[in-house]
Amino acid sequence: MSKIKLMSHLVAGYPTDEIAFTVASAMVKGGADILEVQLAFSDPSADGPAIQGACTEVLSRSYRVKDGFHFIAKLRKAFPQTTIYLMSYGSLVYTPGVEAFCKMASEAGVNGLIIPDLPFDCDEGLTAACKKYGMENIPVASPSMSDERLSKMAHAGFKYIYGSLRVGITGTQTDIDQATLTFLSKVGAGGSKVYGGFGISRGEQSKAIADHVDAVIAGSVFVRLINEYAKDPQALSQAIEAKAKELSNQ
């Protein structure tokens, strides 16, 4: 099997901007094609304990949205060829105004937004604002959606759709079975490219869905490595790079 396209998730500023930059660098070196950078949020409904804990720690330092944009701008300058998506929640987008937020994101170098709690067909103008500023709005599809609603999303003309591999929160074990693959087929039925994630932590999982997605998404597994190796930057870089290589089949 050839290289698997990888989207790797990190929380801006966790545990510090310096370490987060080291993590992002190791991800790219290990084969990550896309960096999904999360802005910390106080009530992250889709995130499991690892990412929730990271968000809480970042917010305890009074880290602001503007700090996250500064971090993303630094990544964009360092990795001009790497796709960068910003992931967060609707209230952070809505507070400054959807268009103002999208303008700031675009100026920081963001290629697309992933906002799980803004429904694709009631998005407060997010899709239009993304288009205006040269970005993609990437809606999130869940296995809990009705076939009718899932089909509506799949045929709504989005370039990319994030397919959540199971219901619940990130970071817990995901088993890839025929139902998972059928769901991914439904997500891509309208021609959108599909990103698949939620609980991906091992190379075998990546390989199991690789033929059904444009990219595999992994997040909590990297946060757990940060927690384990944060006091040893060299070991952390090596661990992040090795995991990225495993997940991207390199």
C-alpha positions as CSV (number, residue, x, y, z in Angstrom):
1,M,0.0,0.0,0.0
2,S,1.3,3.5,-0.9
3,K,1.5,6.4,1.5
4,I,-1.8,7.3,3.2
5,K,-2.8,11.0,3.3
6,L,-2.8,12.1,6.9
7,M,-4.6,15.0,8.7
8,S,-3.1,15.4,12.1
9,H,-4.8,17.4,14.8
10,L,-3.2,19.7,17.4
11,V,-4.4,22.3,19.8
12,A,-2.9,25.8,19.3
13,G,-0.8,26.7,22.3
14,Y,-0.7,23.3,23.9
15,P,1.1,23.0,26.1
16,T,3.0,26.1,24.9
17,D,3.3,27.7,21.4
18,E,6.9,26.5,21.3
19,I,6.1,22.9,22.0
20,A,3.1,23.0,19.8
21,F,5.3,24.2,16.9
22,T,7.7,21.4,17.6
23,V,4.8,19.0,17.4
24,A,3.6,20.4,14.2
25,S,7.1,20.2,12.7
26,A,7.4,16.6,13.7
27,M,3.9,15.8,12.2
28,V,4.9,17.3,8.8
29,K,8.3,15.6,8.9
30,G,6.5,12.3,9.7
31,G,4.2,12.6,6.6
32,A,1.2,14.8,7.7
33,D,-0.3,16.4,4.6
34,I,-2.8,18.5,6.6
35,L,-2.5,20.2,10.0
36,E,-5.9,20.6,11.7
37,V,-5.3,23.3,14.3
38,Q,-7.9,23.6,17.0
39,L,-8.6,26.8,18.9
40,A,-9.2,26.0,22.5
41,F,-12.8,26.1,23.6
42,S,-14.3,25.9,27.1
43,D,-17.0,23.4,26.2
44,P,-15.8,21.2,23.3
45,S,-18.7,18.9,22.8
46,A,-17.1,16.6,20.3
47,D,-13.7,16.2,22.0
48,G,-12.6,13.4,24.3
49,P,-10.7,13.7,27.6
50,A,-7.2,14.2,26.1
51,I,-8.3,17.2,23.9
52,Q,-10.6,18.6,26.5
53,G,-7.7,18.6,29.0
54,A,-5.5,20.3,26.4
55,C,-8.1,23.0,25.8
56,T,-8.6,23.6,29.6
57,E,-4.8,24.0,30.1
58,V,-4.4,26.4,27.2
59,L,-7.4,28.5,28.3
60,S,-6.0,28.7,31.9
61,R,-3.2,30.8,30.4
62,S,-5.7,33.3,29.1
63,Y,-4.9,32.2,25.5
64,R,-7.1,34.1,23.1
65,V,-8.3,33.5,19.6
66,K,-5.8,36.1,18.3
67,D,-3.0,34.1,19.9
68,G,-4.2,31.0,18.0
69,F,-4.2,33.0,14.7
70,H,-0.6,34.2,15.4
71,F,0.4,30.5,16.0
72,I,-1.3,29.5,12.7
73,A,0.4,32.3,10.8
74,K,3.8,31.0,12.1
75,L,2.9,27.5,10.8
76,R,1.9,28.9,7.5
77,K,5.2,30.7,7.1
78,A,7.2,27.6,8.1
79,F,5.2,25.1,6.0
80,P,4.0,26.9,2.9
81,Q,3.1,23.7,1.1
82,T,1.1,22.1,4.0
83,T,-2.7,22.5,4.1
84,I,-3.9,24.1,7.3
85,Y,-7.5,23.7,8.6
86,L,-8.8,25.5,11.6
87,M,-11.1,23.5,13.9
88,S,-13.2,25.2,16.6
89,Y,-16.8,25.7,17.7
90,G,-19.6,28.0,16.5
91,S,-19.5,30.5,19.4
92,L,-15.9,31.5,18.7
93,V,-16.8,32.1,15.1
94,Y,-20.0,33.9,15.9
95,T,-18.6,36.2,18.6
96,P,-16.5,38.5,16.2
97,G,-19.0,37.9,13.4
98,V,-18.7,35.0,10.9
99,E,-17.3,37.2,8.1
100,A,-14.8,38.9,10.4
101,F,-13.6,35.5,11.7
102,C,-13.2,34.1,8.3
103,K,-11.2,37.2,7.2
104,M,-8.9,36.7,10.1
105,A,-8.5,33.0,9.4
106,S,-7.7,33.6,5.8
107,E,-5.2,36.3,6.6
108,A,-3.5,33.9,9.0
109,G,-3.1,31.3,6.2
110,V,-6.0,29.0,6.9
111,N,-7.2,26.8,4.0
112,G,-10.5,25.6,5.5
113,L,-12.7,25.6,8.6
114,I,-14.1,22.6,10.5
115,I,-16.8,23.8,12.9
116,P,-18.7,20.7,14.1
117,D,-21.6,22.4,15.8
118,L,-22.7,24.5,12.9
119,P,-25.0,22.4,10.7
120,F,-24.2,22.4,7.0
121,D,-27.6,23.8,6.1
122,C,-27.9,26.3,8.9
123,D,-24.4,27.6,9.2
124,E,-24.9,31.3,9.9
125,G,-23.3,32.2,6.6
126,L,-20.1,30.2,7.2
127,T,-19.9,28.5,3.8
128,A,-20.4,31.8,1.9
129,A,-17.9,33.7,4.1
130,C,-15.3,30.9,3.6
131,K,-15.8,31.1,-0.2
132,K,-15.4,34.9,-0.1
133,Y,-12.0,34.5,1.6
134,G,-10.7,31.6,-0.4
135,M,-11.3,28.8,2.1
136,E,-13.4,25.7,2.3
137,N,-16.1,25.0,4.9
138,I,-15.8,21.4,5.8
139,P,-19.0,20.1,7.5
140,V,-19.0,17.1,9.8
141,A,-21.1,14.0,8.9
142,S,-22.1,11.6,11.7
143,P,-23.3,8.0,11.6
144,S,-26.3,9.1,13.7
145,M,-27.6,11.3,10.8
146,S,-30.6,9.9,8.9
147,D,-30.0,8.6,5.4
148,E,-32.0,11.4,4.0
149,R,-30.1,14.1,5.8
150,L,-26.7,12.5,5.1
151,S,-27.6,12.3,1.4
152,K,-28.6,16.0,1.5
153,M,-25.2,16.9,2.9
154,A,-23.4,14.6,0.4
155,H,-25.1,16.3,-2.5
156,A,-24.8,19.9,-1.2
157,G,-21.7,20.6,-3.3
158,F,-19.0,20.7,-0.5
159,K,-15.5,19.9,-1.8
160,Y,-14.7,18.1,1.4
161,I,-16.7,16.5,4.2
162,Y,-15.4,15.3,7.5
163,G,-16.8,11.8,8.2
164,S,-16.9,11.1,11.9
165,L,-16.4,7.3,12.1
166,R,-18.7,6.9,15.1
167,V,-21.0,8.7,17.4
168,G,-19.7,10.2,20.6
169,I,-16.4,11.9,21.5
170,T,-12.9,11.6,20.1
171,G,-10.1,9.7,21.6
172,T,-11.7,6.4,22.5
173,Q,-11.3,3.2,20.5
174,T,-12.9,3.0,17.1
175,D,-13.5,-0.3,15.4
176,I,-13.5,-0.3,11.6
177,D,-16.3,-2.6,10.3
178,Q,-18.5,-2.8,7.2
179,A,-20.9,-0.3,8.7
180,T,-18.1,2.2,8.9
181,L,-17.1,1.7,5.3
182,T,-20.8,1.9,4.2
183,F,-21.1,5.2,6.1
184,L,-18.0,6.6,4.4
185,S,-19.4,5.6,1.0
186,K,-22.6,7.4,1.7
187,V,-20.7,10.5,2.8
188,G,-18.9,10.6,-0.5
189,A,-21.9,9.6,-2.7
190,G,-22.3,13.2,-4.1
191,G,-18.7,13.5,-5.2
192,S,-17.2,15.3,-2.1
193,K,-13.8,14.1,-0.9
194,V,-14.1,12.5,2.5
195,Y,-11.9,12.8,5.5
196,G,-12.3,10.0,8.0
197,G,-11.5,10.3,11.7
198,F,-12.5,9.8,15.4
199,G,-10.5,7.4,17.5
200,I,-7.7,6.7,14.9
201,S,-4.6,5.8,16.7
202,R,-3.0,2.8,14.9
203,G,-1.6,2.1,11.5
204,E,-4.0,-0.8,11.0
205,Q,-7.0,1.5,11.4
206,S,-5.5,3.9,8.8
207,K,-5.1,1.1,6.4
208,A,-8.6,-0.2,7.0
209,I,-10.2,3.0,5.8
210,A,-7.5,4.4,3.4
211,D,-9.3,3.2,0.2
212,H,-12.5,4.9,1.3
213,V,-11.2,8.4,2.3
214,D,-9.1,11.2,0.8
215,A,-7.3,11.5,4.2
216,V,-7.2,9.8,7.6
217,I,-7.6,12.1,10.6
218,A,-5.8,11.5,14.0
219,G,-5.8,13.8,17.0
220,S,-6.1,12.4,20.5
221,V,-3.3,10.0,19.9
222,F,-0.9,12.9,19.4
223,V,-2.2,14.8,22.5
224,R,-1.5,11.7,24.6
225,L,2.1,11.6,23.2
226,I,2.5,15.3,24.1
227,N,1.4,14.5,27.6
228,E,3.9,11.7,27.8
229,Y,6.9,13.4,26.4
230,A,6.4,17.1,27.0
231,K,9.4,17.4,29.3
232,D,11.7,16.0,26.7
233,P,11.4,17.9,23.4
234,Q,13.7,15.6,21.5
235,A,11.8,12.4,22.6
236,L,8.5,14.2,21.8
237,S,9.6,15.0,18.3
238,Q,10.7,11.5,17.7
239,A,7.5,10.0,19.1
240,I,5.2,12.3,17.1
241,E,7.2,11.8,13.9
242,A,7.1,8.0,14.4
243,K,3.3,8.0,15.0
244,A,2.7,10.1,11.9
245,K,4.8,7.7,9.8
246,E,2.9,4.8,11.2
247,L,-0.5,6.4,10.4
248,S,0.6,7.5,7.0
249,N,2.1,4.1,6.1
250,Q,5.6,5.4,5.6
